[in-house]
Amino acid sequence: MSNDKTKKGREMMARLFGPAGEKAANIFDDVAPDFGQYMTDHVYGDIYQRDGLDLKTRELAAVAGITALGYAKPHLKTHILGALNAGASRVEIIEVIMQMSAYAGFPAATIGLMAAREVFEKANSEK
């Protein structure tokens, strides 16, 4: 770890995503070794450290934004897990995804609901 942002970013990713956070930070080391550090430093070492929103709200905003994209299911699943780990309820996550049907359309919302189902089923099986 090269600096304080990286340290804070890695800690935040571990808190939100568990071991998947470390994997995400290193997944492109073979082709773009700086990318993981950039993501860690900028997103989780800077943006997620800001005042103004609590962690749960940040993760629900991420779920909304990624749902609206409609094509980033792996990222959405990661942030649904992060929202759960930040204290969001399953009902809150589903409501945020359903809200996106009004702005991003039903296809994006259905992809979001499928992602939520997968995350919830995995969480149930790990209990």
C-alpha positions in Angstrom: 0.0 0.0 0.0 1.5 3.2 -1.1 -0.3 5.9 0.9 -3.1 6.8 3.4 -5.8 6.9 0.7 -4.9 3.3 -0.3 -5.0 2.1 3.3 -8.4 3.8 3.9 -9.7 2.6 0.6 -8.7 -1.0 1.3 -10.2 -0.9 4.7 -13.5 0.5 3.3 -13.6 -2.2 0.6 -13.0 -4.9 3.2 -15.7 -3.6 5.4 -18.2 -3.4 2.5 -17.3 -6.4 0.4 -15.2 -8.7 2.6 -12.6 -10.8 0.7 -14.2 -9.8 -2.6 -12.9 -6.2 -2.0 -9.3 -7.4 -2.1 -10.0 -9.5 -5.2 -11.6 -6.5 -6.9 -8.6 -4.3 -6.1 -6.2 -6.8 -7.6 -8.2 -8.3 -10.5 -6.5 -6.3 -13.2 -2.9 -6.4 -11.9 -1.8 -8.5 -14.9 -2.9 -6.0 -17.5 -3.3 -2.7 -15.7 -1.6 -2.8 -12.3 -2.3 0.9 -11.5 -6.1 0.5 -12.1 -6.8 -1.2 -8.8 -4.9 1.4 -6.9 -6.6 4.2 -8.8 -10.1 2.7 -8.0 -9.1 2.0 -4.4 -7.7 5.5 -3.8 -10.2 7.6 -5.7 -13.5 5.8 -5.0 -13.0 4.2 -1.6 -10.1 6.3 -0.3 -11.6 9.7 -1.4 -15.3 9.6 -2.3 -16.4 7.1 0.3 -14.5 9.0 3.0 -16.3 12.3 2.5 -18.8 13.8 4.9 -22.3 14.4 3.9 -23.7 10.9 3.3 -23.5 7.9 5.6 -22.2 4.6 4.2 -25.6 3.0 3.8 -26.9 6.0 1.7 -23.7 5.8 -0.4 -24.3 2.1 -1.1 -28.0 2.6 -1.9 -27.0 5.4 -4.3 -24.5 3.0 -5.9 -27.2 0.4 -6.2 -29.5 2.9 -7.9 -26.9 4.2 -10.3 -25.6 0.7 -11.3 -29.2 -0.5 -11.7 -29.9 2.4 -14.0 -27.0 1.4 -16.2 -28.7 -1.9 -16.9 -25.6 -3.8 -17.9 -23.2 -4.0 -15.0 -24.7 -7.0 -13.0 -21.4 -8.1 -11.4 -20.8 -4.6 -10.1 -24.4 -4.4 -9.0 -24.2 -7.6 -7.0 -21.1 -6.3 -5.3 -22.8 -3.1 -4.2 -26.0 -4.9 -3.1 -23.7 -6.9 -0.8 -22.0 -3.6 0.2 -25.5 -2.1 1.0 -26.4 -5.1 3.2 -23.0 -4.8 5.0 -23.6 -1.1 5.5 -26.9 -1.7 7.2 -29.5 -1.5 4.4 -32.4 -3.9 4.6 -33.4 -6.2 1.8 -36.7 -4.1 1.5 -34.7 -0.9 1.1 -32.5 -2.4 -1.6 -35.6 -3.8 -3.5 -37.4 -0.5 -3.3 -34.4 1.4 -4.7 -34.2 -1.1 -7.6 -37.9 -0.9 -8.2 -37.7 3.0 -8.2 -35.2 2.8 -11.0 -37.9 1.3 -13.3 -39.4 4.8 -13.5 -36.1 6.3 -14.6 -34.1 3.6 -16.3 -36.9 1.3 -17.5 -38.2 -2.1 -16.7 -35.4 -4.1 -18.3 -32.8 -2.3 -16.1 -35.0 -2.9 -13.0 -35.5 -6.6 -13.8 -31.8 -7.1 -14.2 -31.4 -5.4 -10.8 -34.0 -7.6 -9.2 -32.3 -10.7 -10.6 -29.0 -9.5 -9.1 -30.6 -8.9 -5.7 -32.2 -12.3 -5.8 -28.8 -13.9 -6.4 -27.1 -12.0 -3.6 -30.0 -12.7 -1.1 -30.0 -16.4 -2.0 -26.2 -16.6 -1.5 -26.6 -14.9 1.8 -29.3 -17.3 2.9 -27.2 -20.3 1.9 -24.3 -19.1 3.9 -26.4 -18.9 7.1 
